[in-house]
């Protein structure tokens, strides 16, 4: 047989060739990790919890910086823009985390989850924001709102179909 005819033949171990091609393709895709599959609701709750901690930390940092530069924790006219920046940063962090973990709707869920959390905090918890237990309440609330946002996103997807 000539060299040209050898290249046209199917390899003897086709499965090994396909597995090698899959490994090469997986190595070319940056940002994906081989890990045991976790339940999606657990991933959403953990990312929501982390976003809640990030929101609390960013609010705390903004209060400390206002206290340092203005000698009061009241940021005045900068309060609303700081709150908007904190919400946007938290949404982006949640979207990056969910996108990295290959979750469905990685941008919609953090947007709705943070919006729901901010609405509940502004409506019911505004008077208690300087209490120490808020450090646990806001992250837990954010985890719950991420789960609720996932439910809303799935319902919207089903309505589109």
Order of alpha helices (4+ residues) and beta strands (2+ residues): alpha-alpha-alpha-alpha-alpha-alpha
